[in-house]
Amino acid sequence: MNATVAHPDAAPWYTHRWPWLLMLGPAVVAVAGIATSYVAFTSQDALVVGDYYKQGKAINQDLRRDRAAAALGLSIALRYDVAEGLLHGHVGSAGPLADETLSVRLQHATQPNRDMVLMARPDAEGNFSVALPMLERSRWQVLVEGKQRDWRLEGAWQWPNEREIAIRADAGTAR
């Protein structure tokens, strides 16, 4: 019989680096899992809609507003001037546009608390400027509506990669 006996001068296991190195991977994964769980359970997901059925029904109404904008031949061009803190715009249409106040909504891609609603009144040529102190670097959803909310223009703006945005009503939706 051959029995192995530990050498009396051998160091205990915890003084060697290899057991610690092998335990490091699972320990890091456990800490990362706990941190991810904490973030998942304590922060609110802003993209989840509470009344999805009602919003689904509103899609048809939005399509009517898109068709109305296409029938009017509407377009808008927006440009943000950082130095002046102004959002400059031009509204174009195939015919005379009623003298009305426009609602320009800038909706942040992921944070609803950063959404902005600007009211603009175009002059006779369709030009307007609105004070906008700061437009942060992000992807913005742009929604322009008339005072009666009977038409809309919608597009996405990647600021500051795109210095300007032009949105034109799609003639294909005017059926």
N, C-alpha and C positions, 0 to 999 in steps of 0.2 A: 504494500500500500504506500502510495505516494501522497503525502499531505503537504499542502502549501501553507506555510506559516508566514504571516506578515512580518516584515523586518521591524524590529522594535524602534529603529531610527526613522522609519518612513513617515512622511508628512501626511496629515489628515487630508481628505478629499477636497475640502473647501479652501485649501491653500493653493490648489492648482488652478490655472486659468481655464482649462478646457471645459470643465463642468459649467463654469459661469458663462463661457462663450456659447455653449449649447443651450443654456437656459435663456439667454438674451433674446433670441428670436421669438419664442412663445410669449415672453413677458411684454415685448413691444407690441405684439398683436393684441394681447389682452388689454393693454392700456389704450391702444387706438380704438378697439371695439367699445370700450366704456366711454371714451370721448365722443365717438360717433353716436352712440345711443343717447347720451346726454343732449347733444345738439338736436337730434331727431325728435326727442320728446319735449324739449323746452322751447323750440322756435316754431313759429306758425308758418305754414306754407301759404304764401300769398296767392299762388296760382290756382288754388282750389276754389271753385265757385259753389256757394251754398245752394242756390236755386238753379241748377243746371237746366231743368225743364223749361223754366220761364225764359232763360237766355236762349235756349234752342228755338223756342217759338219766335223770339225777337229777330232771328236771322232773316226770316221772310220780310219783315218790315224793313230791315236794313237793305235788303236787295232792292226793294222799291225805291228807297232813297238813292241808291247807286244809279238805278235806271233814270230817276229824275235828274240827277246831276249830268248824266250822259246826254239826256235829251236837251238840256240847256247848254251843252258843250262847255262845261266848266273845267277850269284848270287853276292851279295855284302854284306859285313859286315862292319859297321861303329861304331867307338867308339871315344868319345870325351874325351881328357885328359885336364882337367881344369888347372892343374899346369903348363903344358908345353904350353898350348894354341894351341894344335894341334888336328886335326881331323885325326885319323888313319883309314885306310880302307884296305880291301882285296877284290879283284875281282876274282871270280872263274868262270870257263867255262868248258864245256864238251870237247872242243877241244882247239887248240891254239888260243888265242885271239890276233888279230892284234895289233901291237905296236901303240897305239893311246892315245891321251889325252882324259880324261873323264871330262865331265861337271857334277858337283855335285851341284844341286840346293836345297837350304833349304828355303822353302817358309813358312812364318809365317801364322798361321791359320786365323788371322783377320786383320793384318796390313801389306799391301804390301810394305810399305817403309822399313820394316825390312828384306825383302827377301835378300838372299845372293846367289851368284854364285861363286863356287870355281872350279878352273881348277886343275886336278890331273893327274899325269903321273905315272902309275903303273910300278914297276920293273918287271923282268922276272918271279918272283913268283906271281905277282899280288898285291903286297903290295904297299901302298903309304901313305904319310903324307902330310897334307896341313895346313898351318897356319890359325887358326881361333881364334882370340883374345877373343871373348866372345860369348857364346851361351846362350841366356836368357831362363829362365824357361817358356816353352810354348809347344804347340803341333805344330810340324813342319811337313810339307809335304816334303818328300824327293824324288827327281827326278834325276836319274843318266842316262846320255845319252852318246853315243859315239860321236866322232868328226863329223861324217857324219850325225848324228841324225837319223840313220836307225834302232836303237833299243832303248829301254828304260826300266828301272826298277823303280818302284814307290811304295812308302809305307809311312806310318805315324809313326812319332817318338815323343813320349811324354817325353821330356827332363825335368828334370833329373830323373823322375820316372823310365825310362828305360835308363840304362847306355850305352847299346849297341842296335843296330838294325841290323837285318839280313833280307835282301830282296832277294827272290828267284823268278825267272820268273816262272809263273804258266804254267805247262805242258798242262793244259786244254785249254789254248788259242792258242796252236800251231797247230790247225786244218787247 
